[in-house]
Amino acid sequence: KGEINLTTFHEKKAGRLVVSPEEARIEFGEAVASKLKLSKDGTKVLWPQPTDSPYDPQNWSNRRKHLHLLIITLAAIVPDFDSGIGIASIFPLATQFNTTTGVINDMTSNWSIFLLGWGGIFAVLLIRRYGRLPILFWSQIFALGFLIGCTFAPNLKTFTAMRCLTAVFATAPQVTGLYVVTDLFPFHLQARKLNIWTMGFIISPFLSPFAFGFLVARTTWRWAYGIGCIYGAIVCLLIALFMEETMYDRTTSPIPEPAAQGGFRYRFESLIGITGYKMAKYRVSWKEAILSPLNVVWRPHLLIILVFEAMVFGFSIGINTTNAVFLGSPPPLGYGFSQFAIAGGYGTPIVAVLIGEFVGRFNNDFIMNVSIRRNNGVFEAESRLWACYLAMPLYICGFVLLGASFQNHLSVGALVMGWGISELSVMINTVAVYAYCNDCFPKHQGEISALINLARTLGGFSVAYFQVPWALKHGALQVFGVEAAIVIGLFFLSVPFIQIKGRALR
């Protein structure tokens, strides 16, 4: 009992945490349990255990923590928001470059989505060595530069190259966010905060088609990209002015604390990466950083859930990229909506994701607390996946109704309900998957986030290639029905198996 290292105990016992103080006394003994730091109400053990240092991000004030959560959520909006501008501009882009909407989707939208996933893998290698802040800052600066290139691109080849490069660099916040949440908040609050951050990048691909659809109908598509540049610049400014380094090397003894020097020089050096370069000697080697994603991805419980999430999220990406075509094309394929009506339609998934955030906020906490009570004060990671049982019936209903709406030209109300229910289910399921994987691999938040990001983009980037031609040949109901069937089949093959065998696999 005297050998328990409370600083790293939650990492060594990944996926199983003693949360109740009473259970802690039984498992650890009174001597160790008396040293454990508890939540303010005294009902939960804090994991990770905060140090006594004021420079430990776990000890920051709630205001300071939530400011960082707000900024990283705004930054997480950037990648898919930039990618979604092309959806709002798809018809004007086709006119501008004398081509079809299919070519625009294939050359720009699909490839930029594909590269969003790979950019995260490279970002996490640098974050492990140099910290969260400099990689976040420089990635957004480069993404902004390439988005400006999109705005002024003279031809389709230049536009395609700039859009793809924007995707590679912009994706860093979708990796950094999971790090920041776990750096700042203890275990029992992480799912709730992940819900907010996840909402940012799930809602982001709908924001730009919704906002810029109205704009593009009135003026040139270049204004849409220009306003996207302004948003990117605001995010860069917020990062530069208010973000701090949240990486705290608590496993090193003694713990290095560069933040202790304070002042403008420290803030500037931590922002541009000088402090991170100096701190690299305390962190993992390049070899370990490069091999780390490979060392994690083969674990059966992770690989299975990644395949499941890839299809769940991937088909929703397909909806986002092709719905503009379905809505704008004349019958019998689509509804023949005007540019204004298409833009208004993208308000549907925005409302759905906000509802999903509200539902998930209480649903995840309810599942966690019931699980802890049933397990005598111990939390098992597999309980996170009970949220998937709520999401999957909604997924079936949403996709089948959406397909029937397109094929049979049902009322706009049916279209809105189908699309909204689909996105609600994706939001609930994705938060559960992130929380489960984070609980299973507390030393590898970046790798987990990058792999989930890669899985969802690999699952979704190619959907736009086949969805519209398939619907033209066999009808939209078959398309969306088969996609829902694939997801439900994977659900039955994966989630119950992980809940039964997950502890043994861990």
Salt bridges, closest charged atoms under 4 A:
GLU27 OE2 - ARG16 NH2 2.89
GLU30 OE1 - ARG25 NE 3.81
ASP52 OD1 - LYS37 NZ 2.58
ASP56 OD1 - ARG250 NH2 2.67
ASP80 OD2 - ARG456 NH2 3.37
ASP183 OD2 - ARG132 NE 2.85
GLU244 OE1 - ARG64 NH2 2.63
ASP249 OD1 - ARG283 NE 3.13
GLU269 OE2 - ARG265 NE 2.96
GLU269 OE1 - LYS278 NZ 3.77
GLU357 OE2 - ARG361 NH2 3.03
ASP365 OD2 - ARG192 NH2 2.33
GLU380 OE2 - ARG16 NE 3.76
GLU380 OE2 - ARG503 NH1 3.51
GLU380 OE1 - ARG506 NH2 2.75
GLU382 OE1 - ARG506 NH2 2.79
ASP439 OD2 - ARG384 NE 2.76
GLU447 OE2 - ARG128 NH1 2.26
GLU447 OE2 - HIS444 ND1 3.80
